[in-house]
């Protein structure tokens, strides 16, 4: 919505869907827990995986390319940890800012879930 994109056009674009699917399947495993404790633990893992995927997407947006250079992964966790702690939000890109806010909020939710365990 913030980019005035046609929702149907985006959803039916096979190239975009393939890139999104590649990112998703690289990072995300589905929870399979059989009891509450296992499910909570795996849900936290799912959140963490989703957060990695979103941060990876932010890096792609920031660099304007799908394939990220290997050097980026040397400092990947430093940047990731800064963002989820609310420190790494110095960007003018409105899409990245929105995703950084989402990462921070997901991290807060994950901390609350860990307290419940």
Secondary structure by P-SEA (a helix, b strand, c coil): ccccccaaaaaacaaaaaaaaaaaaacbbbbbcccaaaaaaaaaaaaaaaaaaaaaaaaaaaacccccccccccaaaaaaaaaaaccccccccaaaaaaaaaaaaaaaaaaaaaaac
